[in-house]
Amino acid sequence: MKATIHPHYRTVVFHDTSANEYFFVGSTIKTDREIERDGVTYPYVTIEVSSASHPYYTGKQKSFTTEGSAARFQQRFGRFFNDKKA
């Protein structure tokens, strides 16, 4: 195997800015920023969404009804069409 074709794999700190959480993950991502955590300097990457802030993982996801579109339409607009004109 060639030694120069593989990217440098190292521990990187990902910072979820919306939840203010830090994740230490092995990655090959390139970054110029660094942060010191627990006396050790790590490469630093900011992210906007992670498992700490995503609604699916936090349990704050909106649930949708399983009735279907026809039932929802009748619920919203059925009163306009229920008047039978003879």
N, CA, C and O atoms as a CHARMM CRD file, in Angstrom:
* protein
*
  344
    1    1 MET  N      0.83700  -1.18500   0.00000 PROA 1      0.00000
    2    1 MET  CA     0.00000   0.00000   0.00000 PROA 1      0.00000
    3    1 MET  C      0.87800   1.24300   0.00000 PROA 1      0.00000
    4    1 MET  O      1.94900   1.26700   0.60500 PROA 1      0.00000
    5    2 LYS  N      0.41000   2.25900  -0.68000 PROA 2      0.00000
    6    2 LYS  CA     1.14100   3.51600  -0.70700 PROA 2      0.00000
    7    2 LYS  C      0.88100   4.29800   0.57800 PROA 2      0.00000
    8    2 LYS  O     -0.25800   4.36900   1.03900 PROA 2      0.00000
    9    3 ALA  N      1.89700   4.86700   1.14000 PROA 3      0.00000
   10    3 ALA  CA     1.77500   5.57400   2.41700 PROA 3      0.00000
   11    3 ALA  C      1.20200   6.97300   2.25300 PROA 3      0.00000
   12    3 ALA  O      0.66200   7.51500   3.21700 PROA 3      0.00000
   13    4 THR  N      1.29400   7.56900   1.10000 PROA 4      0.00000
   14    4 THR  CA     0.90200   8.96900   0.94200 PROA 4      0.00000
   15    4 THR  C     -0.52100   9.17600   0.44300 PROA 4      0.00000
   16    4 THR  O     -0.96100  10.32000   0.32900 PROA 4      0.00000
   17    5 ILE  N     -1.25800   8.10300   0.14000 PROA 5      0.00000
   18    5 ILE  CA    -2.59300   8.29100  -0.43200 PROA 5      0.00000
   19    5 ILE  C     -3.71300   8.30200   0.61100 PROA 5      0.00000
   20    5 ILE  O     -4.83900   8.68500   0.29000 PROA 5      0.00000
   21    6 HSD  N     -3.43600   7.89700   1.83500 PROA 6      0.00000
   22    6 HSD  CA    -4.46800   7.83200   2.85700 PROA 6      0.00000
   23    6 HSD  C     -4.54000   9.14100   3.64600 PROA 6      0.00000
   24    6 HSD  O     -3.50300   9.71100   3.98300 PROA 6      0.00000
   25    7 PRO  N     -5.75600   9.62800   3.94600 PROA 7      0.00000
   26    7 PRO  CA    -5.86900  10.86200   4.74000 PROA 7      0.00000
   27    7 PRO  C     -5.47200  10.62300   6.19000 PROA 7      0.00000
   28    7 PRO  O     -5.50000   9.49600   6.68300 PROA 7      0.00000
   29    8 HSD  N     -5.10700  11.69600   6.85200 PROA 8      0.00000
   30    8 HSD  CA    -4.66900  11.62800   8.25400 PROA 8      0.00000
   31    8 HSD  C     -5.89600  11.45000   9.14900 PROA 8      0.00000
   32    8 HSD  O     -6.78000  12.30700   9.16900 PROA 8      0.00000
   33    9 TYR  N     -5.95200  10.34100   9.88800 PROA 9      0.00000
   34    9 TYR  CA    -7.06900  10.03400  10.78300 PROA 9      0.00000
   35    9 TYR  C     -6.67700  10.42400  12.19600 PROA 9      0.00000
   36    9 TYR  O     -5.62500  10.02000  12.69400 PROA 9      0.00000
   37   10 ARG  N     -7.54200  11.22300  12.84800 PROA 10     0.00000
   38   10 ARG  CA    -7.23200  11.69400  14.19700 PROA 10     0.00000
   39   10 ARG  C     -8.53300  12.00400  14.94100 PROA 10     0.00000
   40   10 ARG  O     -9.61100  12.00500  14.34800 PROA 10     0.00000
   41   11 THR  N     -8.42000  12.26500  16.23000 PROA 11     0.00000
   42   11 THR  CA    -9.57700  12.64600  17.03800 PROA 11     0.00000
   43   11 THR  C     -9.85300  14.13200  16.81900 PROA 11     0.00000
   44   11 THR  O     -8.96000  14.97000  16.94500 PROA 11     0.00000
   45   12 VAL  N    -11.12000  14.44400  16.48700 PROA 12     0.00000
   46   12 VAL  CA   -11.54100  15.80500  16.19900 PROA 12     0.00000
   47   12 VAL  C    -12.67900  16.16700  17.14700 PROA 12     0.00000
   48   12 VAL  O    -13.51400  15.31800  17.46000 PROA 12     0.00000
   49   13 VAL  N    -12.72300  17.41500  17.60600 PROA 13     0.00000
   50   13 VAL  CA   -13.81800  17.88400  18.45700 PROA 13     0.00000
   51   13 VAL  C    -14.85200  18.57200  17.56900 PROA 13     0.00000
   52   13 VAL  O    -14.55500  19.56100  16.89800 PROA 13     0.00000
   53   14 PHE  N    -16.07000  18.03100  17.57600 PROA 14     0.00000
   54   14 PHE  CA   -17.19200  18.65200  16.87900 PROA 14     0.00000
   55   14 PHE  C    -18.03300  19.37300  17.92100 PROA 14     0.00000
   56   14 PHE  O    -18.40600  18.79000  18.93800 PROA 14     0.00000
   57   15 HSD  N    -18.33200  20.64500  17.66500 PROA 15     0.00000
   58   15 HSD  CA   -19.09200  21.46600  18.61000 PROA 15     0.00000
   59   15 HSD  C    -20.45300  21.77500  18.00500 PROA 15     0.00000
   60   15 HSD  O    -20.54300  22.46000  16.98600 PROA 15     0.00000
   61   16 ASP  N    -21.51600  21.26900  18.63300 PROA 16     0.00000
   62   16 ASP  CA   -22.88300  21.59200  18.21900 PROA 16     0.00000
   63   16 ASP  C    -23.22700  22.93300  18.84500 PROA 16     0.00000
   64   16 ASP  O    -23.44400  23.02300  20.05300 PROA 16     0.00000
   65   17 THR  N    -23.27800  23.97900  18.02200 PROA 17     0.00000
   66   17 THR  CA   -23.46300  25.33200  18.53500 PROA 17     0.00000
   67   17 THR  C    -24.88200  25.57600  19.03700 PROA 17     0.00000
   68   17 THR  O    -25.08100  26.44000  19.89100 PROA 17     0.00000
   69   18 SER  N    -25.87600  24.84400  18.53400 PROA 18     0.00000
   70   18 SER  CA   -27.24200  25.08300  18.98400 PROA 18     0.00000
   71   18 SER  C    -27.52400  24.45600  20.34600 PROA 18     0.00000
   72   18 SER  O    -28.36700  24.95900  21.08900 PROA 18     0.00000
   73   19 ALA  N    -26.83800  23.37100  20.68700 PROA 19     0.00000
   74   19 ALA  CA   -27.03700  22.72700  21.98700 PROA 19     0.00000
   75   19 ALA  C    -25.83600  22.90900  22.91300 PROA 19     0.00000
   76   19 ALA  O    -25.88000  22.49700  24.07300 PROA 19     0.00000
   77   20 ASN  N    -24.76800  23.52100  22.41100 PROA 20     0.00000
   78   20 ASN  CA   -23.53600  23.72700  23.16000 PROA 20     0.00000
   79   20 ASN  C    -22.98800  22.40400  23.71000 PROA 20     0.00000
   80   20 ASN  O    -22.63500  22.30300  24.88500 PROA 20     0.00000
   81   21 GLU  N    -22.92400  21.39900  22.83800 PROA 21     0.00000
   82   21 GLU  CA   -22.39300  20.08100  23.18700 PROA 21     0.00000
   83   21 GLU  C    -21.12600  19.82700  22.38200 PROA 21     0.00000
   84   21 GLU  O    -21.00500  20.28300  21.24500 PROA 21     0.00000
   85   22 TYR  N    -20.18800  19.10500  22.96800 PROA 22     0.00000
   86   22 TYR  CA   -18.93600  18.76300  22.31400 PROA 22     0.00000
   87   22 TYR  C    -18.87500  17.25000  22.12400 PROA 22     0.00000
   88   22 TYR  O    -19.21600  16.48500  23.02600 PROA 22     0.00000
   89   23 PHE  N    -18.43000  16.82400  20.92400 PROA 23     0.00000
   90   23 PHE  CA   -18.29600  15.40700  20.60600 PROA 23     0.00000
   91   23 PHE  C    -16.86700  15.14300  20.15200 PROA 23     0.00000
   92   23 PHE  O    -16.33900  15.86100  19.30300 PROA 23     0.00000
   93   24 PHE  N    -16.24500  14.11900  20.71300 PROA 24     0.00000
   94   24 PHE  CA   -14.91500  13.69900  20.30400 PROA 24     0.00000
   95   24 PHE  C    -15.08800  12.50500  19.37800 PROA 24     0.00000
   96   24 PHE  O    -15.53000  11.43500  19.79600 PROA 24     0.00000
   97   25 VAL  N    -14.73100  12.70600  18.10400 PROA 25     0.00000
   98   25 VAL  CA   -14.95800  11.68400  17.09100 PROA 25     0.00000
   99   25 VAL  C    -13.70100  11.53400  16.24900 PROA 25     0.00000
  100   25 VAL  O    -13.04100  12.52400  15.93200 PROA 25     0.00000
  101   26 GLY  N    -13.37200  10.31400  15.89000 PROA 26     0.00000
  102   26 GLY  CA   -12.27800  10.08100  14.96700 PROA 26     0.00000
  103   26 GLY  C    -12.70500  10.48200  13.57000 PROA 26     0.00000
  104   26 GLY  O    -13.76800  10.07000  13.10500 PROA 26     0.00000
  105   27 SER  N    -11.88400  11.28800  12.88800 PROA 27     0.00000
  106   27 SER  CA   -12.26400  11.80900  11.58400 PROA 27     0.00000
  107   27 SER  C    -11.04400  12.14400  10.75200 PROA 27     0.00000
  108   27 SER  O     -9.93600  12.28900  11.26900 PROA 27     0.00000
  109   28 THR  N    -11.26800  12.26500   9.44500 PROA 28     0.00000
  110   28 THR  CA   -10.21400  12.70700   8.52700 PROA 28     0.00000
  111   28 THR  C    -10.48700  14.11000   8.00300 PROA 28     0.00000
  112   28 THR  O     -9.81800  14.56000   7.07200 PROA 28     0.00000
  113   29 ILE  N    -11.46200  14.81100   8.58700 PROA 29     0.00000
  114   29 ILE  CA   -11.82700  16.15100   8.13000 PROA 29     0.00000
  115   29 ILE  C    -10.65200  17.10700   8.32000 PROA 29     0.00000
  116   29 ILE  O     -9.90100  17.00600   9.29000 PROA 29     0.00000
  117   30 LYS  N    -10.51000  18.02900   7.38000 PROA 30     0.00000
  118   30 LYS  CA    -9.43200  19.01000   7.45900 PROA 30     0.00000
  119   30 LYS  C     -9.97600  20.32000   8.01500 PROA 30     0.00000
  120   30 LYS  O    -11.00800  20.81100   7.55600 PROA 30     0.00000
  121   31 THR  N     -9.29300  20.88200   8.99300 PROA 31     0.00000
  122   31 THR  CA    -9.68600  22.14900   9.59000 PROA 31     0.00000
  123   31 THR  C     -8.44600  22.89700  10.06700 PROA 31     0.00000
  124   31 THR  O     -7.43900  22.29200  10.43500 PROA 31     0.00000
  125   32 ASP  N     -8.54100  24.20600  10.05400 PROA 32     0.00000
  126   32 ASP  CA    -7.43100  25.03600  10.53500 PROA 32     0.00000
  127   32 ASP  C     -7.62400  25.46400  11.98100 PROA 32     0.00000
  128   32 ASP  O     -6.70200  25.99800  12.59800 PROA 32     0.00000
  129   33 ARG  N     -8.80000  25.23800  12.52300 PROA 33     0.00000
  130   33 ARG  CA    -9.10500  25.68100  13.88600 PROA 33     0.00000
  131   33 ARG  C     -8.72400  24.59500  14.89100 PROA 33     0.00000
  132   33 ARG  O     -8.75200  23.40400  14.58000 PROA 33     0.00000
  133   34 GLU  N     -8.36900  25.02600  16.09800 PROA 34     0.00000
  134   34 GLU  CA    -8.01000  24.10600  17.17100 PROA 34     0.00000
  135   34 GLU  C     -8.66500  24.55900  18.46300 PROA 34     0.00000
  136   34 GLU  O     -8.98100  25.73500  18.63900 PROA 34     0.00000
  137   35 ILE  N     -8.86500  23.60000  19.37000 PROA 35     0.00000
  138   35 ILE  CA    -9.42700  23.89800  20.68200 PROA 35     0.00000
  139   35 ILE  C     -8.69700  23.02900  21.70600 PROA 35     0.00000
  140   35 ILE  O     -8.28600  21.90600  21.41500 PROA 35     0.00000
  141   36 GLU  N     -8.55000  23.57400  22.89400 PROA 36     0.00000
  142   36 GLU  CA    -7.90100  22.81600  23.95500 PROA 36     0.00000
  143   36 GLU  C     -8.97400  22.29400  24.90300 PROA 36     0.00000
  144   36 GLU  O     -9.74100  23.06900  25.47500 PROA 36     0.00000
  145   37 ARG  N     -9.01900  20.99200  25.06100 PROA 37     0.00000
  146   37 ARG  CA    -9.97500  20.33700  25.97000 PROA 37     0.00000
  147   37 ARG  C     -9.20300  19.34900  26.83600 PROA 37     0.00000
  148   37 ARG  O     -8.46100  18.51400  26.31800 PROA 37     0.00000
  149   38 ASP  N     -9.36800  19.44100  28.11300 PROA 38     0.00000
  150   38 ASP  CA    -8.71600  18.54400  29.07500 PROA 38     0.00000
  151   38 ASP  C     -7.19400  18.54600  28.92600 PROA 38     0.00000
  152   38 ASP  O     -6.55000  17.51100  29.09900 PROA 38     0.00000
  153   39 GLY  N     -6.62000  19.71100  28.60400 PROA 39     0.00000
  154   39 GLY  CA    -5.18400  19.84500  28.49800 PROA 39     0.00000
  155   39 GLY  C     -4.59200  19.35600  27.19000 PROA 39     0.00000
  156   39 GLY  O     -3.37100  19.36200  27.03400 PROA 39     0.00000
  157   40 VAL  N     -5.41500  18.93500  26.24900 PROA 40     0.00000
  158   40 VAL  CA    -4.94100  18.42300  24.95900 PROA 40     0.00000
  159   40 VAL  C     -5.53100  19.30100  23.85000 PROA 40     0.00000
  160   40 VAL  O     -6.69700  19.69200  23.91900 PROA 40     0.00000
  161   41 THR  N     -4.73500  19.60400  22.84300 PROA 41     0.00000
  162   41 THR  CA    -5.19300  20.40900  21.71800 PROA 41     0.00000
  163   41 THR  C     -5.71800  19.48700  20.62500 PROA 41     0.00000
  164   41 THR  O     -5.02600  18.56700  20.18800 PROA 41     0.00000
  165   42 TYR  N     -6.96000  19.74500  20.18500 PROA 42     0.00000
  166   42 TYR  CA    -7.61700  18.95300  19.15000 PROA 42     0.00000
  167   42 TYR  C     -8.02500  19.85000  17.98700 PROA 42     0.00000
  168   42 TYR  O     -8.23800  21.04800  18.17700 PROA 42     0.00000
  169   43 PRO  N     -8.13500  19.28300  16.78000 PROA 43     0.00000
  170   43 PRO  CA    -8.76300  20.03000  15.68700 PROA 43     0.00000
  171   43 PRO  C    -10.22600  20.29700  16.04700 PROA 43     0.00000
  172   43 PRO  O    -10.84900  19.48400  16.72900 PROA 43     0.00000
  173   44 TYR  N    -10.77700  21.41900  15.59900 PROA 44     0.00000
  174   44 TYR  CA   -12.08800  21.88800  16.04700 PROA 44     0.00000
  175   44 TYR  C    -12.97900  22.18600  14.84400 PROA 44     0.00000
  176   44 TYR  O    -12.57300  22.89200  13.92100 PROA 44     0.00000
  177   45 VAL  N    -14.20900  21.63700  14.86200 PROA 45     0.00000
  178   45 VAL  CA   -15.18300  21.85900  13.79600 PROA 45     0.00000
  179   45 VAL  C    -16.52300  22.20000  14.44600 PROA 45     0.00000
  180   45 VAL  O    -16.95700  21.50900  15.36800 PROA 45     0.00000
  181   46 THR  N    -17.18400  23.26800  13.96800 PROA 46     0.00000
  182   46 THR  CA   -18.50600  23.60500  14.47400 PROA 46     0.00000
  183   46 THR  C    -19.56200  23.02700  13.53500 PROA 46     0.00000
  184   46 THR  O    -19.39300  23.01200  12.31600 PROA 46     0.00000
  185   47 ILE  N    -20.65400  22.55200  14.13400 PROA 47     0.00000
  186   47 ILE  CA   -21.78700  22.02900  13.37700 PROA 47     0.00000
  187   47 ILE  C    -23.04900  22.64200  13.94600 PROA 47     0.00000
  188   47 ILE  O    -23.06700  23.07900  15.09600 PROA 47     0.00000
  189   48 GLU  N    -24.10800  22.67700  13.14300 PROA 48     0.00000
  190   48 GLU  CA   -25.36500  23.28900  13.58200 PROA 48     0.00000
  191   48 GLU  C    -26.35300  22.27500  14.14200 PROA 48     0.00000
  192   48 GLU  O    -27.16000  22.61400  15.00800 PROA 48     0.00000
  193   49 VAL  N    -26.30400  21.04100  13.66400 PROA 49     0.00000
  194   49 VAL  CA   -27.26000  20.02900  14.09100 PROA 49     0.00000
  195   49 VAL  C    -26.52000  18.73300  14.39600 PROA 49     0.00000
  196   49 VAL  O    -25.67300  18.28700  13.62200 PROA 49     0.00000
  197   50 SER  N    -26.85400  18.14000  15.52900 PROA 50     0.00000
  198   50 SER  CA   -26.29900  16.84000  15.90300 PROA 50     0.00000
  199   50 SER  C    -27.39000  16.06600  16.63000 PROA 50     0.00000
  200   50 SER  O    -28.54000  16.50100  16.68500 PROA 50     0.00000
  201   51 SER  N    -27.02900  14.93300  17.17700 PROA 51     0.00000
  202   51 SER  CA   -28.01200  14.14200  17.91700 PROA 51     0.00000
  203   51 SER  C    -28.46600  14.85200  19.18800 PROA 51     0.00000
  204   51 SER  O    -29.51400  14.51300  19.73700 PROA 51     0.00000
  205   52 ALA  N    -27.70100  15.82500  19.66300 PROA 52     0.00000
  206   52 ALA  CA   -28.07100  16.56500  20.86800 PROA 52     0.00000
  207   52 ALA  C    -29.10800  17.64400  20.59600 PROA 52     0.00000
  208   52 ALA  O    -29.78000  18.10200  21.52000 PROA 52     0.00000
  209   53 SER  N    -29.24700  18.06200  19.32500 PROA 53     0.00000
  210   53 SER  CA   -30.17000  19.15300  19.02700 PROA 53     0.00000
  211   53 SER  C    -31.22300  18.80700  17.97900 PROA 53     0.00000
  212   53 SER  O    -32.15800  19.58300  17.78500 PROA 53     0.00000
  213   54 HSD  N    -31.10500  17.67800  17.30500 PROA 54     0.00000
  214   54 HSD  CA   -32.06900  17.32700  16.26700 PROA 54     0.00000
  215   54 HSD  C    -33.37800  16.88000  16.90500 PROA 54     0.00000
  216   54 HSD  O    -33.36000  16.09500  17.85300 PROA 54     0.00000
  217   55 PRO  N    -34.51900  17.36600  16.40100 PROA 55     0.00000
  218   55 PRO  CA   -35.81300  17.03200  17.00800 PROA 55     0.00000
  219   55 PRO  C    -36.11400  15.53800  17.04900 PROA 55     0.00000
  220   55 PRO  O    -36.81100  15.08400  17.95700 PROA 55     0.00000
  221   56 TYR  N    -35.62000  14.77600  16.11000 PROA 56     0.00000
  222   56 TYR  CA   -35.88400  13.33300  16.10300 PROA 56     0.00000
  223   56 TYR  C    -35.24200  12.65900  17.31400 PROA 56     0.00000
  224   56 TYR  O    -35.85300  11.78700  17.93300 PROA 56     0.00000
  225   57 TYR  N    -34.04100  13.04800  17.65000 PROA 57     0.00000
  226   57 TYR  CA   -33.31900  12.41800  18.75300 PROA 57     0.00000
  227   57 TYR  C    -33.68100  13.00400  20.10800 PROA 57     0.00000
  228   57 TYR  O    -33.52900  12.32700  21.12500 PROA 57     0.00000
  229   58 THR  N    -34.15000  14.22900  20.14800 PROA 58     0.00000
  230   58 THR  CA   -34.48000  14.84800  21.42600 PROA 58     0.00000
  231   58 THR  C    -35.92000  14.57000  21.85800 PROA 58     0.00000
  232   58 THR  O    -36.29000  14.88500  22.98800 PROA 58     0.00000
  233   59 GLY  N    -36.73300  13.98700  20.98400 PROA 59     0.00000
  234   59 GLY  CA   -38.11300  13.68000  21.31700 PROA 59     0.00000
  235   59 GLY  C    -39.05800  14.84300  21.11300 PROA 59     0.00000
  236   59 GLY  O    -40.20400  14.77500  21.55500 PROA 59     0.00000
  237   60 LYS  N    -38.62700  15.90100  20.46400 PROA 60     0.00000
  238   60 LYS  CA   -39.46200  17.07300  20.23200 PROA 60     0.00000
  239   60 LYS  C    -39.97700  17.12600  18.80300 PROA 60     0.00000
  240   60 LYS  O    -40.36600  18.18600  18.31200 PROA 60     0.00000
  241   61 GLN  N    -39.97800  15.98300  18.14300 PROA 61     0.00000
  242   61 GLN  CA   -40.43400  15.91800  16.76300 PROA 61     0.00000
  243   61 GLN  C    -41.95200  16.00400  16.71000 PROA 61     0.00000
  244   61 GLN  O    -42.64300  15.42300  17.54600 PROA 61     0.00000
  245   62 LYS  N    -42.46200  16.72300  15.73600 PROA 62     0.00000
  246   62 LYS  CA   -43.89600  16.81900  15.54400 PROA 62     0.00000
  247   62 LYS  C    -44.40200  15.51300  14.96500 PROA 62     0.00000
  248   62 LYS  O    -43.79700  14.95200  14.05100 PROA 62     0.00000
  249   63 SER  N    -45.50800  15.03400  15.49600 PROA 63     0.00000
  250   63 SER  CA   -46.07000  13.80200  14.95900 PROA 63     0.00000
  251   63 SER  C    -47.20100  14.14400  14.00000 PROA 63     0.00000
  252   63 SER  O    -47.98000  15.06700  14.23600 PROA 63     0.00000
  253   64 PHE  N    -47.27500  13.39800  12.93800 PROA 64     0.00000
  254   64 PHE  CA   -48.29100  13.61000  11.92900 PROA 64     0.00000
  255   64 PHE  C    -49.35500  12.54300  12.06600 PROA 64     0.00000
  256   64 PHE  O    -49.07800  11.42100  12.49100 PROA 64     0.00000
  257   65 THR  N    -50.57500  12.90200  11.70200 PROA 65     0.00000
  258   65 THR  CA   -51.66100  11.93800  11.79300 PROA 65     0.00000
  259   65 THR  C    -51.50400  10.89200  10.71000 PROA 65     0.00000
  260   65 THR  O    -50.89500  11.12500   9.66600 PROA 65     0.00000
  261   66 THR  N    -52.07200   9.73700  10.99200 PROA 66     0.00000
  262   66 THR  CA   -51.98600   8.64400  10.03100 PROA 66     0.00000
  263   66 THR  C    -53.31800   8.43200   9.33200 PROA 66     0.00000
  264   66 THR  O    -53.52400   7.39900   8.69400 PROA 66     0.00000
  265   67 GLU  N    -54.22500   9.39700   9.44300 PROA 67     0.00000
  266   67 GLU  CA   -55.54500   9.24600   8.83900 PROA 67     0.00000
  267   67 GLU  C    -55.49000   9.27500   7.32300 PROA 67     0.00000
  268   67 GLU  O    -56.17200   8.48900   6.66500 PROA 67     0.00000
  269   68 GLY  N    -54.71500  10.13900   6.77700 PROA 68     0.00000
  270   68 GLY  CA   -54.65200  10.28400   5.34300 PROA 68     0.00000
  271   68 GLY  C    -55.15700  11.63900   4.92700 PROA 68     0.00000
  272   68 GLY  O    -55.79000  12.35200   5.70400 PROA 68     0.00000
  273   69 SER  N    -54.86700  11.98700   3.68100 PROA 69     0.00000
  274   69 SER  CA   -55.18900  13.33100   3.21500 PROA 69     0.00000
  275   69 SER  C    -56.68600  13.54800   3.03700 PROA 69     0.00000
  276   69 SER  O    -57.16800  14.65800   3.25800 PROA 69     0.00000
  277   70 ALA  N    -57.43200  12.52400   2.64600 PROA 70     0.00000
  278   70 ALA  CA   -58.87800  12.69000   2.44500 PROA 70     0.00000
  279   70 ALA  C    -59.58900  12.98100   3.76300 PROA 70     0.00000
  280   70 ALA  O    -60.48200  13.82700   3.80900 PROA 70     0.00000
  281   71 ALA  N    -59.20500  12.29500   4.82700 PROA 71     0.00000
  282   71 ALA  CA   -59.82400  12.51700   6.13400 PROA 71     0.00000
  283   71 ALA  C    -59.47400  13.90400   6.67200 PROA 71     0.00000
  284   71 ALA  O    -60.31300  14.56900   7.27800 PROA 71     0.00000
  285   72 ARG  N    -58.25000  14.32900   6.45300 PROA 72     0.00000
  286   72 ARG  CA   -57.85400  15.66800   6.90500 PROA 72     0.00000
  287   72 ARG  C    -58.59600  16.74500   6.12400 PROA 72     0.00000
  288   72 ARG  O    -58.97600  17.77100   6.68700 PROA 72     0.00000
  289   73 PHE  N    -58.80200  16.51800   4.83700 PROA 73     0.00000
  290   73 PHE  CA   -59.54600  17.47700   4.02800 PROA 73     0.00000
  291   73 PHE  C    -60.99000  17.57300   4.52800 PROA 73     0.00000
  292   73 PHE  O    -61.51700  18.67700   4.66400 PROA 73     0.00000
  293   74 GLN  N    -61.62300  16.46100   4.79800 PROA 74     0.00000
  294   74 GLN  CA   -63.00200  16.46700   5.31100 PROA 74     0.00000
  295   74 GLN  C    -63.07700  17.15600   6.66700 PROA 74     0.00000
  296   74 GLN  O    -64.04100  17.86900   6.94700 PROA 74     0.00000
  297   75 GLN  N    -62.09200  16.95500   7.48900 PROA 75     0.00000
  298   75 GLN  CA   -62.08300  17.59100   8.80000 PROA 75     0.00000
  299   75 GLN  C    -61.96300  19.10200   8.67900 PROA 75     0.00000
  300   75 GLN  O    -62.61100  19.83600   9.42700 PROA 75     0.00000
  301   76 ARG  N    -61.16100  19.56600   7.76700 PROA 76     0.00000
  302   76 ARG  CA   -60.94000  21.00400   7.61900 PROA 76     0.00000
  303   76 ARG  C    -62.03300  21.69200   6.81000 PROA 76     0.00000
  304   76 ARG  O    -62.46900  22.78700   7.16800 PROA 76     0.00000
  305   77 PHE  N    -62.48000  21.06500   5.72400 PROA 77     0.00000
  306   77 PHE  CA   -63.37400  21.73700   4.79200 PROA 77     0.00000
  307   77 PHE  C    -64.70600  21.03300   4.59600 PROA 77     0.00000
  308   77 PHE  O    -65.50400  21.44900   3.75500 PROA 77     0.00000
  309   78 GLY  N    -64.95900  19.98500   5.34900 PROA 78     0.00000
  310   78 GLY  CA   -66.19200  19.22000   5.17600 PROA 78     0.00000
  311   78 GLY  C    -67.43800  20.02800   5.47100 PROA 78     0.00000
  312   78 GLY  O    -68.48600  19.74500   4.89000 PROA 78     0.00000
  313   79 ARG  N    -67.37700  20.99300   6.32300 PROA 79     0.00000
  314   79 ARG  CA   -68.55000  21.79500   6.67300 PROA 79     0.00000
  315   79 ARG  C    -69.06700  22.59100   5.47800 PROA 79     0.00000
  316   79 ARG  O    -70.25200  22.91900   5.41900 PROA 79     0.00000
  317   80 PHE  N    -68.19300  22.90100   4.53200 PROA 80     0.00000
  318   80 PHE  CA   -68.61200  23.64700   3.35900 PROA 80     0.00000
  319   80 PHE  C    -69.34600  22.77200   2.34100 PROA 80     0.00000
  320   80 PHE  O    -70.15000  23.26500   1.55000 PROA 80     0.00000
  321   81 PHE  N    -69.06200  21.48300   2.37100 PROA 81     0.00000
  322   81 PHE  CA   -69.63100  20.57500   1.38400 PROA 81     0.00000
  323   81 PHE  C    -70.74500  19.69700   1.93500 PROA 81     0.00000
  324   81 PHE  O    -71.34800  18.94100   1.17400 PROA 81     0.00000
  325   82 ASN  N    -71.04100  19.77000   3.23600 PROA 82     0.00000
  326   82 ASN  CA   -72.09500  18.95800   3.82700 PROA 82     0.00000
  327   82 ASN  C    -73.47800  19.51100   3.56000 PROA 82     0.00000
  328   82 ASN  O    -74.45300  18.77200   3.69200 PROA 82     0.00000
  329   83 ASP  N    -73.61100  20.76100   3.19600 PROA 83     0.00000
  330   83 ASP  CA   -74.92500  21.34700   2.89000 PROA 83     0.00000
  331   83 ASP  C    -75.41700  20.78200   1.58100 PROA 83     0.00000
  332   83 ASP  O    -74.83400  21.03000   0.52500 PROA 83     0.00000
  333   84 LYS  N    -76.49600  20.01900   1.65200 PROA 84     0.00000
  334   84 LYS  CA   -77.05500  19.39700   0.44000 PROA 84     0.00000
  335   84 LYS  C    -78.03300  20.37500  -0.18400 PROA 84     0.00000
  336   84 LYS  O    -78.98500  20.81100   0.46400 PROA 84     0.00000
  337   85 LYS  N    -77.80300  20.71300  -1.41700 PROA 85     0.00000
  338   85 LYS  CA   -78.68000  21.61700  -2.12900 PROA 85     0.00000
  339   85 LYS  C    -79.55700  20.80000  -3.05800 PROA 85     0.00000
  340   85 LYS  O    -79.06100  19.98900  -3.84000 PROA 85     0.00000
  341   86 ALA  N    -80.85100  21.01300  -2.97200 PROA 86     0.00000
  342   86 ALA  CA   -81.77800  20.24200  -3.79200 PROA 86     0.00000
  343   86 ALA  C    -82.36100  21.10000  -4.89200 PROA 86     0.00000
  344   86 ALA  O    -83.16800  20.61900  -5.68800 PROA 86     0.00000
